[in-house]
Amino acid sequence: MKLGKSLIILLLLFSVLGVFTFADSLAVVSAEDNATTLTPNSANIVMGDFSVIVCVTVKNNNNHVEYFKISQTYYQLDPNIQWNIVWTNPEAVKMATNVNPISNGSDNVTTNSTGDLGWKIEAGETKKVEFRLDAVGQGGSLYGYIMPNETTPNTYWPLINDPGLAASWFMPNELEILNPNLKIVSWDGTFSFNIKNINPTGPEVQGIVRAPIVPLDSVLTSSDPAATFIDKSMISADTAAWDVTLLPEEVQHYTYSYHYPKTASGSPTGNGNNNLFPVTAANNTTTVPTPTTGAPYGLLAIAVLVVAAGLGYAKFLR
């Protein structure tokens, strides 16, 4: 009996030690992969003039006609970014209902007034469409910088880190979540944006700038200038990052392209098998991210767009 009790005690001790060791190892991984972002008061580098050209191939797996359309609001930044539709190919048609905001004369709201635009897709059809969106207001003519929604107040001295400008992320297969009958065969996006040193005088400014909008489970296919490194701190995201130097009031232009989906090896082909979110929502209905289903959706709602207006800064929080 004493031997049995001793074995039980030893097993319990090893279990507890194992838990603490596992927790410690997680802390080490977190410390290496995710640097702490201290709450900034302002920024010397801001970004704006966001634009994107999307080329997507959609297959209708249903036995009747379906429709899909362009969303003109990007919700993974706060405040949200509104987009104007510049052109579509083939020409999009007006949809039966409208969900996109209609212009009210404000510079911060999309100026499209024709209603939602999209395409018909017949039963069994595979359709390829292309369109360009330009940001208006925040992310457009109103420059700002992106930071995580949760930051840490500075209570450290005498040395602290500067992680630079943060990114935001989205799922390029959200159409499948909304309508499981529509399959995203492939998705390609070419993004562009400008960065600016807002200081009129003084020394040059240096730091890290990340791609402002990044699709998950996608591979970076090109960037100009070439990305300095790929930030992998966000699960299932290859975030392009640049080490930049800007003279007073200098403006620099950046472009980058992503392809969805990617495989575990990172090649831009196949269905992918390392997805943080389901590639086909119909087969994974219990893990579809929504505002009411918890963690998966919450992981994306982490970026804040701090907009620079003249000499002042305004922070918009959810």
Secondary structure as the mmCIF struct_conf table of DSSP 4:
data_model
#
loop_
_struct_conf.conf_type_id
_struct_conf.id
_struct_conf.beg_label_comp_id
_struct_conf.beg_label_asym_id
_struct_conf.beg_label_seq_id
_struct_conf.end_label_comp_id
_struct_conf.end_label_asym_id
_struct_conf.end_label_seq_id
HELX_RH_AL_P HELX_RH_AL_P1 LYS A 2 ASP A 33
STRN STRN1 LEU A 38 LEU A 38
HELX_LH_PP_P HELX_LH_PP_P1 THR A 39 PRO A 40
BEND BEND1 ASN A 41 ASN A 41
BEND BEND2 ASN A 44 ASN A 44
STRN STRN2 ILE A 45 ASN A 60
BEND BEND3 ASN A 62 HIS A 64
STRN STRN3 GLU A 66 LYS A 69
STRN STRN4 THR A 73 TYR A 74
BEND BEND4 GLN A 76 GLN A 76
STRN STRN5 LEU A 77 ASP A 78
BEND BEND5 PRO A 79 PRO A 79
HELX_LH_PP_P HELX_LH_PP_P2 ASN A 80 ASN A 80
STRN STRN6 ILE A 81 ASN A 89
BEND BEND6 PRO A 90 PRO A 90
HELX_LH_PP_P HELX_LH_PP_P3 GLU A 91 ALA A 92
STRN STRN7 VAL A 93 LYS A 94
BEND BEND7 ALA A 96 THR A 97
BEND BEND8 ASN A 100 ASN A 100
HELX_LH_PP_P HELX_LH_PP_P4 PRO A 101 SER A 103
BEND BEND9 GLY A 105 GLY A 105
TURN_TY1_P TURN_TY1_P1 ASP A 107 ASN A 108
BEND BEND10 VAL A 109 VAL A 109
BEND BEND11 THR A 114 THR A 114
STRN STRN8 LEU A 117 ILE A 121
TURN_TY1_P TURN_TY1_P2 ALA A 123 GLY A 124
STRN STRN9 THR A 126 VAL A 136
BEND BEND12 GLY A 137 GLY A 137
STRN STRN10 GLN A 138 GLN A 138
TURN_TY1_P TURN_TY1_P3 GLY A 139 SER A 141
STRN STRN11 LEU A 142 LEU A 142
STRN STRN12 GLY A 144 PRO A 148
BEND BEND13 ASN A 149 GLU A 150
STRN STRN13 THR A 152 THR A 152
BEND BEND14 PRO A 158 PRO A 158
STRN STRN14 LEU A 165 LEU A 165
STRN STRN15 SER A 168 PHE A 170
TURN_TY1_P TURN_TY1_P4 PRO A 172 ASN A 173
HELX_RH_AL_P HELX_RH_AL_P2 GLU A 174 LEU A 178
TURN_TY1_P TURN_TY1_P5 PRO A 180 ASN A 181
STRN STRN16 LEU A 182 ASN A 197
BEND BEND15 PRO A 200 PRO A 203
STRN STRN17 VAL A 205 ARG A 210
BEND BEND16 PRO A 212 PRO A 212
STRN STRN18 ILE A 213 PRO A 215
TURN_TY1_P TURN_TY1_P6 LEU A 216 ASP A 217
STRN STRN19 VAL A 219 ASP A 224
BEND BEND17 PRO A 225 PRO A 225
HELX_LH_PP_P HELX_LH_PP_P5 ALA A 226 ALA A 227
BEND BEND18 THR A 228 THR A 228
STRN STRN20 PHE A 229 ASP A 231
BEND BEND19 MET A 234 MET A 234
TURN_TY1_P TURN_TY1_P7 ILE A 235 SER A 236
STRN STRN21 THR A 239 LEU A 246
TURN_TY1_P TURN_TY1_P8 PRO A 248 GLU A 249
STRN STRN22 VAL A 251 TYR A 260
TURN_TY1_P TURN_TY1_P9 ALA A 264 SER A 265
BEND BEND20 PRO A 268 PRO A 268
BEND BEND21 GLY A 270 GLY A 270
BEND BEND22 ASN A 273 ASN A 273
BEND BEND23 LEU A 276 PHE A 277
BEND BEND24 VAL A 279 THR A 280
HELX_RH_3T_P HELX_RH_3T_P1 ALA A 281 ASN A 283
HELX_RH_3T_P HELX_RH_3T_P2 THR A 285 THR A 287
TURN_TY1_P TURN_TY1_P10 PRO A 291 THR A 292
BEND BEND25 THR A 293 THR A 293
HELX_RH_AL_P HELX_RH_AL_P3 ALA A 295 LEU A 300
STRN STRN23 ALA A 303 ALA A 309
TURN_TY1_P TURN_TY1_P11 GLY A 310 LEU A 311
STRN STRN24 GLY A 312 LYS A 315
#
